[in-house]
Amino acid sequence: MALARTQGGRLIRKIAIVSKPGREDIPELLRYILEWAAGHSIDVTIDTPTANYLHRTSGEGRDSLAEGCDLIIVLGGDGTLLSAARAVGPRQTPLLAVNLGGLGFMMTIGPDELPAALDSVARSAFKLDSRMVLEAGLERHGKVVDRFFALNDIVVANGAVARLLHLEAYANGEFVCGYRSDGLVVSTPTGSTAYSLSAGGPVMAPDVAALTLTPICPHTLSNRAVVLPATAEVEVRILDGAEENFLSIDGQVGRHLEEQDRLRLWRASHTVDIVHTEDVPFFDVLRSKMRWGER
């Protein structure tokens, strides 16, 4: 667990709920959470999918949901958590993640564990697992045209069939490598078990202060993932202008890339804080999720 710290004495006065759409099991969980909140005089705000489950006319947009909240309860999978984390941004509102998805690498409890977790929240008996965030600026013609935050990864890729993307990567101004590949994944330790892993990158414990550059299907077979210190500023240069070039943030936000675009990435000043009510060793989670040792 990364940078865990006890929240002794922290009072929870207002919570927000973020829900994955299309789940039959969520309404029952929502009723329990709302009853618990009412019993502890805790105010509740909800996003639009949650409002739909409760047959309410509207909910808050996720970008403003965290305003004034002490805790966000996420009902869904890793994708829902990534969306909530991006919406929280620098506010650093803690996230209690209830796994209703498949792999759920970042989700800390299951539905059956929710009552005990909420009891721990009411007693301020929980810890925060602080995860590194990537910040990125997209430069075009010498000007920054967009900025992003990513908990998992930032991917530069080419959507064309059988068409290689030509990139160059730099770290702190030093040339790292030129790539002819399907793309490049720049990953945090949290994202090391996501796209980067599928592309052959290393698994990193979440408290490692590092990031990785992992090429996707490189034409030069000797190209391998590179691990850099978290203090490194990475620059990725787009050297060809195929219309299919794109930028993906946590697999959820996309942008078209043009020839000679430059992407600069560095460690953000804030973290994403995930609530843990029990101490579960990282490698126990890894063995379980990856099914290591099974036949």
N, C-alpha and C positions, 0 to 999 in steps of 0.2 A: 504494500500500500504506500502511496507516495505522499510524503509530507503531511501525515495525518496529524490533526490537532483537535483536542477535545473542545466541545462547545459548552463548557460549564457555565451556567448562569445566563445563557442566551435565551431570551424569551421570544417565542413565536407568536406574533400578534395577527399576522395576515399571511395567507398562503395563496398560491395560484395552482391551478390544475391544467395540465396539458395532456390531451388524449389522442391516441391513434384512431382514425376513423374506421368504421366497419368491423367493430369487435362486439360480439354478443355478450361477452363477459364483463364489459366495462360498466354498464349501468348499475350492476350490483355493487361493484367496488366504489362507484361514485356515491351511492346512497350511504355506504359505510363511512366514507371520508367526510361527507357533509354532516352526518350525525356526530361523528367524533369532533369535528370543528365546532359545531354548535355547543357541544357539551363542555368545550374548553374556551368558549367565548373568542373563537378565532374567526376573523373575517376571511371570506373566500372569494376569489375572482377566477373566472374560467375562460378558456379559449373557445373558438367557434365550434370545433368538433365536440367538445364537452357540452356546450350549450345544446347541440343537436341531440345528444343522448338524453338530456334532461328536458327536452321539448320546450326549451326557452327560445325566445325570439332571436337573441343575439349573444355573442360572447366577445371578449376582447381580442384584438389582433395580437399575435405572439410578440411582435416587436415592442409593444407597450405593456405587455402582461406583467413583467417583472417589476414594474415601477411601484415602489413602496412595499414590496413583498419581502418576507423573511425566509421563505422557502417555496420551491416549486415542486409539486408532485408530478412525475412523468409516468403516464400509463401507456406502455407500448413496447417498442424495441429500440435497438441502437439508433435507427433512423429518426425516431421521435425524439430521442435524447439529443441527437446532433442538432436537430431543428431548434429544440428548446435552448440548448447551450449557445447557439448562434444568436438567438433572440435576446438572451440575457446579456451577452457581450461583456463589457467592462464592469457592469454592475456587480458581477460575481455573486449573484444570488445562489445559495445552495440548491442542489437538485437531488430529490429522493426518487430513484429510478426503479419502477416496478416492471419486471420483465414479462411481457405478454407476447413477445416475438419468438424468433427461432434461436439463433446463436446467443444474442444478448450479452456480448462480451463486457459491456460497460454497465449493464443493469445489475443492481446490487441485491435485490430481493425478488422473490416470487409473490404471487397474489396471496398465498397462504401465510406469508410472513408479514403482510401489511399491518395487521392489528398490533403485533409486537413492536414493529418499527414505529408506528404512530405513537405508541406508548412511550418509547424511548425519546421521540421528538418532543412530546409534551413535558418530559422530565429534563430536556436538554442533554440527554445522555447519548450523544452521538459524536462521531468524528468526521472530519472532512478530508477527502482524498483529493488533493489539488493537482490538476492535470495541466500540463503545458499546452499553450495555444500558439498557433502560427498566425502572424499578421503578414499581409502581402499587399503590395501596391503594383498595379498594372500601369506601365508607362507606354505612351504612344506619342511619337514625334516629340519626345523630350518632356512631355507633361503627364502627370499622374491622372488617369481617367477613371480609376476605380480602386477601392480598397476592400479588403476581405479579412475575416477571421476564420480559422479552421481548427477544430479540435482533432480531427483525424489526419487529413491530408489535403494537399493541393496538387492537382494533376494537370499536366499539359499533355494533350493527346491529339491524334488525328483520327477522325471518324471515317476516312475513306478506306475502302477495301483494298488491301495489298499496296498501300501507299505509305512510305516511310516519312517520318517527320525529322527534319534536321534542326538540332538544338545545340547550344553551347551552355555549359554551366560553369559558374565562378563562385568561389568562396572567399569572402573578404578581399575581393579584387583579384585573387589568384585563379588562373585558369585551371579547372578541374578536368574537364573532358568535353569532347564533341560527341554527340550522339546521333546516329541514324537508327531510329527505332520507332515503335508505335507510340512512344511517349515517355514521360518521366514523372515519377511519383515523388513528391517531397513530403515526408511523413514525420509526425510527432511520435514519441514512444507509444501513446495510446493508439495511433493509427498503424503501428507496426504489425498489428494482427488483422488488418483490413486489406485494402488493395495492395499495399506494399508487400505483404506476405504472399499474396497470390502471384506477384511478379518476381518472387524469389528473394525478397528482402529479409533481413534478420528480425527475429522477435526481440523486443527490448522491454525490460521491466519498466513500469510507468514512472518510476522515480529516477530513471537515467536522464541526465541533462544532455540530451543529444537529439539530432534529427538525421534522417537518412535521405539519400538520393538513390532511387531505385529505377533503372531503365526498364521499360516495358518491351519485351521481345526485341532486344537490340540486335542489329545486323552483325555487329562485331561480337562474337560469342564470348570473348574475354571480358567484355563490359560486365561489371558486377556492382552491386549496391555499395555505396560509400557512406560511412557513418561520420558525421561532423559534430563538433561541440555545439551546444545550444547557443553559444555566444556568436556563432558564425552568421554573417549576413550572406545569403545566397542570391545570386542573380542568374536567371535563365533567359537566354536570348533566342528568339524565334528567327531562324535563318531562311525559311522559305515561306511562301505566301499562299499555300493551298487554302481554299475556302473552307475546308473541313476542319481546320485547326481550331481547337477549343480549349478552354480552361474550365476545370471542374473543382468546386469547393465542397469538400466533404460529400461528394457525390450528389449534391442537392442543388447547388447554384452553378449555373453555367454561363460562360461568356465566350463570344467569338474572338479569335486571335488573328492578328494581321502580321504580315511580314515586317520584321524589324521591331516588333513589340518586345518589351523587356519586362520581366516579372522579377520584383525584388521581394525577398522573404526574410523574416527575422522572428525571433521569439517575442511574443506580445508581452506587455507589461502586466497583464492580468492572467488569471488561471480560470479553469472551470472546476468548481468545487462540488464533488459528488458525496452525498451523505452515506456514511456507513454506520450501522447500528451494531454490527458484529465484526470482529476481526477475522477475515478470511484471507489466508495467504495467497499471493498472486499466482504462485505456481500450482496451487490446488485448483484455482479457477482455470488456469491454462490447461492443465491435464484433463479436466472435466470437459471443457468446451472443445478442445482439439482431439479428445479421445486418445490421448497418448497412452501407450501401454496396452491398449485393447487389441484383441485378435479378431 
